[in-house]
Amino acid sequence: MRRTVWAGATLLLLCVASEVSAESELKTKFKQVAQKYGEWGQGHQHEKRGQICDPWREFNDPAIPSDKHNGCALIFVSDPGEEHGIKHLPVEQQDTFQNTQHYHSAKSLHGSGYAGETLPGAPQDIEPTCYIAEIAGQKFLGYEEAAGDVLLPCPNTHGLDYSDPNVDLSQACYDCYKTRCEGKSNERWCGGLAEGGVKVGQGPAGETATFVKEATTAYHCHLTMAEDGACDYVQRKVLEQGRGYEMDYGVLCGWDHVRDLNLTFCDCTANSHREGRCERDQCLKMAFQGTVCKNCGGCHHWRAYESIFYSKPEPDQLRGWNEYRGWCAAVRTATTEAGRNYAKMMCSQGLFCRGDSVSGSACEYHCSLFGEGTTMTPDPKCLPQTPSPTGNRRLLEEAKANIDISKGISNNHISALHHPIKPRNRAHKK
């Protein structure tokens, strides 16, 4: 074995003698979870496994059947060296495939987990999705973030012999990612245009990156909450036929099982009539399950990100700009029903109706859920009988003091059946 190490701006490569690449550990984990809640398929066989999640109606059925699993979650996965991968996608689709990032574990509100300001965060909990890409006629090793469409090239990687099958670039890419992300409080600051990233896809020569092949596992998440044949529509019509996804994929019946995949983001389609079109309702429900909707209208996905994955500040560090951190995560970590209902209200308030005002369509939506007559915790500022914004804020603080959400949970694994992926040669911070 020959190993070189990344130091400063020097690239280190880990070279190992290996035969044909085996299925990655991450892909195996995704497959296990998909098979627990649905099925695993192969897109290049032009299957229609999305149909398994919709109730079947046969000739002469007296009534329309129903099932208890609303919608589905889909995960398309491409390992390095596979016959059907992201490199085979149309160039205009390469920038939209990687739309999320997998994390090993997340720190819950006041719970256990890895140390850091934001959890999961780079580089302790998230591994990069890495590619060999061509930029201005030269090949580079680089990584792409969950925000997608931007590749950050690693220094000193052009001109390497990427055809050598004995070169494993995953460690080198991780070291590059770690160097860029160390001390950053948000994953989107590790590889954007401001950090030297290059747009992926079609554009002026020398200013865009085109993927040659994956260096690590790439994956795409998409879900629908609808029951009108939408799962079949998204899996077959939108992703396989529309975008040319022919890689392996998993179908999880019940959209809320997206939480078992440990992903930061996921795209959403509202129904079987047209791609996308998810709005605030889907965004809020996804936030309750610990996943950010990347394409929902009327919902700021970075607000959702900090409400799910940022740690709640200590009382002496609480400020107006950070008061909503961790509240969406608390929906899953609260220990009582009252605590969950209160966390749902605060999560929605942080997404749609911050401050004392209740004007605007976003606040109207929030107050329609947490106003007068709600079965959950009402937001005092949405109640007409409260005397003033100042009074509303006081009532809010009093209600908060009576709710116990101090005990957290540890999301140490993708599902309860499987152990977490252990990154090699990397020491997690305690």
N, C-alpha and C positions, 0 to 999 in steps of 0.2 A: 504494500500500500504506500502511496505517496501522498502526502498532505501538505498543502501550503496554507498559510493563515492570512486573513484580512487584517491589515494594520494601517490605520489612517486611510490614505488614498491608494493603498496597494492591494490589488486583488489576490485573494488566496483561493486556490482551487483544491477541492477534494477529489482525488482520482482513485477509483477503485476498479479492480478487475471484476467484471460482472458479465453475466450472460444476458439474455433478453430480459428486459425489465418485468418484474412481477407486478401484480396489481398493487397500487399504493395502499397504505394503511388507511388513509383518509377515504378513499373510494370504498374500501371494505366496510368502513364504519357507516358511510352513507347507505350502502347496500343493505346492511343489517337492519338499520332503522326503517328503510323503505319496505323491506320484506315483513317487518313486524306489523306495520300499519297498512300495507298495500301490496304492491308488486314491483319487481325490477324488470326493465325492458331494454331493448336495443333499437334505437331510432333508425338505424340503417335498414332494419327489416320492415320498416313502415308499419309498425304495430299501432294498435289503438287501445293501449292499456288504460288510457284515461277514462274509458267507459266503465271500468270496474267500480268507480266511486259514485256513479249515478244509479239510482234505483231503476231496475228494468221493468218495462211494461210490455206484456205479451198480448197476443190476440185474445180478445174476449175477457180480458181482466175487467172486473166490475168497477174497480176504482183505481185512481192513479196511485201507484205505490210510493212509499216514502222510506227513508232510512235515517238513522241517527247521526250519520256523519255528513255534516254540511261541507260541500265543496271538497277541495283537495289541495295539497301542496306538491309541487314538482321540483325535482333536483336533477339537472343534467350535468354529467361529469365527464371530463376528458383527462385521461392520464397521459404523460409523455410517451411518445412512441406508438400510440394507438392508431389504427387505420383510419378511424373517423374522429377527427379532433378539430380544434378551433382553427388550425391552419387551413382546413379545407372549407371554412366558411367564406361566403362572399366578403370582400374587404369591408363593405359598409356595415356588415354584421359583427365584425371582430371587436369593435369598440363597445358593443352593448352586451356581449356575452358575460363577462365578469362583472356582475352587479352586486356582489356581496363579499363578505369575508367570514371564514370559519374561525371560531375561537375555542380554545381548549377549556377554559372555565371563566366564570365571571364572578365578581364580588357583588354580593347582594347588599341591600341596605343594612349597614352595621353588621354584616355577616362575614363569613370566612371566605378567603380567596387570596389571590396574589396581591402583593403590595403595589401601590401606584395610585396616581391621582384619578385616572380613568380606567375602568375595568369593564370589559376586556380592553386592552390597549396594546399598542405596539411599543416595544417588541416583546413584552413578557408573554402575552397570551395569544397573539395573532401571528401567523406565519404568512409571508407574502405569496402571492401568485406570480410565478416567474415565467418569463418567455425568452426565447432567442428571437430577436426582431431585427429587421433591416431598416437602417436609417441612413439616408443619403448614400446608398450603395454599400454600406458597411454593416456587418453584423455585430450586435451588442447583446449582452445579457442585461435584462432589466425586469422590473416588477410593476404590477398594476394594482391600484387600490380598489376598494369597494365602490368608490364613486365612479369608477370606470372611465374609459375613453382617453386616459393619459398613461403613458409608459414612462417610468423614470429609468434611464440607462445607468448602469453601474460603471464607474470610471475604469479605464484601462482594460475594458473587455472587448474592444473591437480588434479584429485581426486574429482572434484565437481560432483554433481548429475545432469548430463545433461538430465536425463530422466524426470525431473520435468517439466511438461507443463506450469507451472506458471512463469517460469524464462525467462525473456527477456534479452538476452545478448547483444543486439545491442548498448545500451548506454555504457556498460562496454568496449566493443570492440572499440568504438569510442574514449573513454578516453585513452585506451591503445595506440591507433594509434596517438592521439594528443600528448601524452607524448613522443612518439618516434620521431615524425615529427616536433615538435616545433623548429623553428629556421633553419630547413633544407630548402635549396633553390631549391630542386628537389625531386619529389615524389619517384624517384628510390632509394633515399638514406634513405628511411624510413623502408625498410623491405627486404633488400638483404641478401646475405650470410654473408657479412661483419658485418651486424647488428645483427647476431644471427639467421638468417633464416634457414629453413630446406627445402631441396628439396622435391617436391611433386611427388608422383608416385613410380615406382619400383626402388629398389636399396638395398644396404646393410641394414640389420635389425638395427633399432635404428638410422639410418641416413636419413630416409625419412618419410614424412607425408602422411597418407591416409585419405581422407575426410570421416567423418561419416555423417554429414549433414550440410546444410547451416545455418548460424546464421543470415545472412542478405541476401538481394537479390543478386544473381549472374547473370551475363549476358555475352554474347559473340557477337562480331560484325564482320561481313564479308560482302564484297561488290564485285561487278563486274561491269565493264563499258561496257561489250560486249553485243551484241544483237543477238547472234547466239544460243539462247537457254541456255545461260550461267546462267541466274538467276535460272531456273529450275534445272540445273545441280548442282549449288552450294547448293541450299536449300535442294534438295532431295538426290542427289548422294553423295555429299561430306559430308554434315553435318548430315543428318538424317541416311542414310545408312552407310556411311563410318565411322563416329565417334559415332554413336549411340545417337545423340541428339533427345530426345523425349519430351522435354519440350515445353512450348508455345513459339511462335515466331511471329515476325512481318515482313512483306515484304513491303518495301517502293520503289515504282516504280520511277526510276531516282536515280542513285547512289549518286548524289550530295546532296540528302536529308539526307545523313549521318550527315550533319551539324546541322540538326534540333534535333538530339538526344543528343547533348552536350556530346560527347565522346572524350577522348584524343587520342585513337588508334583505328585502324580497320585493319583486314586482308583483302587481296585482291587476287582475282583469275582473270587471264587475259581473259580466254575464256572457252568454254565448252569441251575442249579436255583433260585438265589436271589441277589439283589443283595448285593454286599458279601461279608462273611464271610472276608476275607483275614486272615491271622494273622502270626505272627513270621517264618515261612519266606518269605512274599512280601515282607515289610518288609525283611528282610536282603538278599534278592536285588535289590530295587529300589535299596537303598542302595549295593550294589556297582556299580550302573550310574549312580550320581550323581543319583538322584531320590528324594525323600521320599514314602513312602506316607502319605497323609493320613488314611486310614480303617482301617488295619490294627489288629486287636486285639492286645493284649499287647506293643505297641511304642510307645514315646514318640516322637512324630514330631519334637519339637524337639531331642531328643537326636540323632536322625538328621540333622537340619538342621545342627547345629553340627559333626557328624562329617564332613559332606560339604562344607559351604560356609565353615566357619571356617578360617583359616590356622593351621597348627601353630605353637604358641608356641616362641619361642627357648628354648634350654636354661636360661638364667638367669631366664626368666619362667614356667617350668613349675611348675604347682601341681596339687593333687589335683583341683580342679574344672575344669581346662582340659586335662588330659592326653590326652583322647580327641579333641580337635579335629583335624580333617584326616585321620583314619585311614581313614574310608570312601572319601574322595577318593583316597587313596593306592592303593586297589585298582586304579584306572585309570591312575595315574601312575607306579607302580613300574616299574623298568626290568628286573627279573628275575622269573622265576617264583617263586623263593623269596621275593622281596620282596612279590609279590602275595599269596601264601599267608599270609605274616605279617600283612600289612595286613588281610586278611579276618578273621583271628583277632582282631586288635585292634579292628576295626570291630564285630564281634559282641560282644566283651567290653564295649565302650563302650555298646552298645545294651541288653544284657541281663544283664551279670554284672560290675558294677564292684565294686571292693574285693577283699578277700581271701576272703570267704565264698563258698561254692558252694551255699548252700541256696536253696530256692525254685524254682518252675517255670521262671522265666526263665533262671536259671543251669543248671538241668537241660537245658534246650534248648540253651544255648550249649555245654555240655560234651558233649552228644551229637554235636555237630559237630566239636569241637576237643579231644576227650579221647583216651583210649587207642585206638589203631588208626586214627586219622584219616590221610587221605592228604595233608592240609594241615598247616600248622604247629600242633602241639599247644599248648594253653595249659597251662603247668606246674601251675597250681592245679587243673586238672581231672584230673591224673595221680595215681593213688593212691600211687605210690612216692615222691613228693616229700616231704621230711621235715617241712616246716612252712610256714605262710603266708609267713614271712620268707624261707625258702629259695625258695619259689615266686617271690616278687617278685624275688629276686636272679637266678634263672635267666631270668626274663622280661627283665630288663635286659641280661643277657649275650647272649641271643638277639637282642634288638633291635640291639645294637651290631654284629652281624655281617651285618645286612641293609642293602643300599644302596637307599634310596628317595629319594635326594637330588635326582634329576633329575626335573623336572616337564614337563608338556605345557601348551600354551596352547589353550584351547577358544575360538578367535577367531571361530568361525562355527557356524552351525547344522549344517552338514555340510561335508564336504571340498569339495563342488562349489560352494558359495555363499559370497560375501563377507559379513561381518557387516553388520548394519543400522547405518547411521551416523546417530545422532540429530542433528537439525538444530540449529544455534545452541548447541551444547553442547560445552564443552571437557572432555574426560576428563582426570582426574588421572593423572599419570604416576608 
